[in-house]
Amino acid sequence: MPRIVIIADTSRSMSERDLANAFGMIFEVTRAFGEVVVMPTDANVHAVQRVASEKDVELLGGGGTDMGRRCGG
């Protein structure tokens, strides 16, 4: 079971460069620690993905941002 959870902001305010940087950081973490859980979110959590390689993740979203929903607030 993965021990690291990454909440990736995929809201409309994220530029293509921001998303590319987030994608790169996710894979740096997987290379260092193995499988992680990625939750692509904007105002909603769009998926809970187990990620061990680039083919395992899809950064879904593109709406508004509400961090409170992401973190249980």
N, C-alpha and C positions, 0 to 999 in steps of 0.2 A: 504494500500500500504506500503510495507517495506521501511524503511528509511535508513537502513544500507546496503552497498554494500561491499562484500568481494571479492577481486581479488586474486585468489589462483594460485600460480605458480605451474604448473604441468609439467614443462619442464623436459627433460631427465636428467638434472643435479640434480634434486630432488631425494633423496634416498627414499626408502620405509619408513624409519624412519621419514624423513622430511614430507612426505605425510601423515603419520599417525598423526604427530604432528599438521599439518594444519587441518586435519579432526577433531581432538580433539578441536582445538581452535574455529573452526566454530561452534561446538556444545556448547561450553562454551558461545559464543555470543548469540546463539539462546535461551539458557536457561535463560540468563540475559535479553534479549530484545525482544524475540519472533521471528517472521518471518524475515528473511534477504534474500538478493539476493546474490548468489554466482556465480562468473564468473570464471570457470576453464580455465586457459590460458597457452600457451607456446608462440610461435610466433603468435598465433591467439587465439581469444576468441572462445571457443568450445561450449559454452552454456551460457544462462542466466537462472539460476535456482532459483525459490522461495523455500526457505528451512526453514522448521519449525521443522524437526526431521531428524534423521539419514537416514531414507528411502527416503528422498527427494533429496539427493545429490549424484552426481557421478563425481569424479575428473578425467575428461577426459584430454587427451593431451599426452605428451611424446616426443615432438619435441624440436626444439631450443627455445631460449628465446629472446623476443623482447619487453621490457617493454614500449617502445614508442608506439607501436600499442595498447597496453592495455589501456594506459592513454590518447590516442588521440594525441600523439606527432608525 
